[in-house]
Amino acid sequence: MSVRVRRVYDPPEPGNGVRVLVDRLWPRGVSKAAARVDEWPKAVTPSTELRRWYHAGGGSHDEFRRRYEAELATPEAAEHLERLQELSRRGPVTLLTASRTPEDSHAAVLAALLRA
């Protein structure tokens, strides 16, 4: 099972497998053709409220992770999470985010869940 996290602004590479945008909003300055996104499951993205809370300095990354994982347990998100797990069992999956620090973003939390 190969799950990677990359910035959507990085050019696609061979071996990316299925490219999945995991941001709720389309990233600025990137055309859909250039991004080459295969899937965009908005249900697995953090809620607007959670994003605002975290970016406003509301809490630690651990607390963000806990709250995000709780959101991913909702029925709609769980359905899309299952789909991503199935894709990752079939081949490589690259989670794409516009975050400047993808290793500290929700995409890294999601990748860890998919790898488990």
C-alpha positions as CSV (number, residue, x, y, z in Angstrom):
1,M,0.0,0.0,0.0
2,S,1.6,3.2,-1.2
3,V,0.2,6.5,-0.1
4,R,2.1,9.7,-0.7
5,V,1.4,13.3,0.1
6,R,2.4,16.1,-2.3
7,R,1.6,19.7,-3.0
8,V,-0.8,20.1,-5.8
9,Y,1.6,22.8,-7.3
10,D,4.3,20.1,-7.8
11,P,4.3,18.7,-11.3
12,P,2.8,15.2,-11.7
13,E,5.4,12.4,-11.7
14,P,5.4,8.9,-13.1
15,G,4.4,6.6,-10.3
16,N,1.9,9.0,-8.7
17,G,-0.8,6.5,-9.3
18,V,-4.3,7.9,-8.6
19,R,-4.0,11.6,-7.8
20,V,-6.5,12.7,-5.2
21,L,-7.1,16.3,-4.2
22,V,-7.9,16.4,-0.5
23,D,-8.6,20.2,-0.1
24,R,-12.2,21.5,0.1
25,L,-11.5,24.4,-2.3
26,W,-9.8,24.2,-5.6
27,P,-6.2,25.6,-5.3
28,R,-5.5,29.0,-6.7
29,G,-3.5,29.4,-9.8
30,V,-3.7,25.7,-10.9
31,S,-5.7,24.6,-13.9
32,K,-7.5,21.4,-13.8
33,A,-5.5,20.2,-16.7
34,A,-2.2,20.9,-15.0
35,A,-3.2,19.4,-11.7
36,R,-4.3,16.1,-13.3
37,V,-6.6,15.2,-10.4
38,D,-8.3,11.9,-10.7
39,E,-10.6,12.2,-7.7
40,W,-11.8,15.1,-5.4
41,P,-13.7,13.6,-2.5
42,K,-14.7,16.8,-0.6
43,A,-16.2,14.6,2.2
44,V,-12.8,13.6,3.5
45,T,-11.6,17.2,3.8
46,P,-11.7,19.0,7.2
47,S,-14.8,21.0,7.8
48,T,-14.6,24.8,7.3
49,E,-15.1,25.2,11.1
50,L,-12.2,22.9,11.9
51,R,-9.9,24.5,9.3
52,R,-10.6,28.0,10.7
53,W,-10.1,26.9,14.3
54,Y,-6.8,25.3,13.5
55,H,-5.5,28.1,11.3
56,A,-6.5,30.7,13.9
57,G,-4.1,29.0,16.4
58,G,-7.0,27.4,18.3
59,G,-5.0,24.4,19.3
60,S,-2.3,21.9,18.8
61,H,-1.7,19.6,15.9
62,D,-2.6,16.6,18.1
63,E,-6.0,18.2,18.9
64,F,-6.6,19.0,15.3
65,R,-5.8,15.4,14.4
66,R,-8.2,14.1,17.0
67,R,-11.0,16.4,15.7
68,Y,-10.3,15.6,12.1
69,E,-10.3,11.9,12.7
70,A,-13.7,12.3,14.4
71,E,-15.0,14.1,11.3
72,L,-13.7,11.2,9.2
73,A,-15.8,8.8,11.2
74,T,-19.0,10.3,10.0
75,P,-21.0,8.1,7.6
76,E,-20.4,10.2,4.5
77,A,-16.7,10.7,5.1
78,A,-16.3,7.0,6.1
79,E,-17.7,6.0,2.7
80,H,-15.2,8.1,0.8
81,L,-12.4,7.0,3.1
82,E,-13.2,3.4,2.2
83,R,-13.0,4.2,-1.4
84,L,-9.5,5.7,-0.9
85,Q,-8.4,2.6,1.1
86,E,-9.6,0.4,-1.8
87,L,-7.7,2.6,-4.3
88,S,-4.5,2.3,-2.1
89,R,-4.8,-1.5,-2.0
90,R,-4.8,-1.5,-5.9
91,G,-1.8,0.7,-6.4
92,P,-0.1,4.0,-5.5
93,V,-2.2,6.9,-4.4
94,T,-1.0,10.5,-4.1
95,L,-2.9,12.9,-1.8
96,L,-2.6,16.4,-3.1
97,T,-3.0,19.6,-1.0
98,A,-2.2,23.3,-1.5
99,S,-0.8,23.4,2.1
100,R,2.7,24.9,2.2
101,T,3.7,22.2,4.8
102,P,2.0,19.0,3.6
103,E,3.7,17.0,6.3
104,D,1.9,19.0,9.0
105,S,-1.4,19.2,7.2
106,H,-4.7,17.2,7.2
107,A,-3.3,15.3,4.2
108,A,-0.6,13.8,6.4
109,V,-3.3,12.7,8.9
110,L,-5.4,11.2,6.1
111,A,-2.3,9.4,4.7
112,A,-1.5,7.9,8.1
113,L,-5.1,6.6,8.4
114,L,-4.9,5.1,4.9
115,R,-1.6,3.4,5.6
116,A,-2.8,1.8,8.9
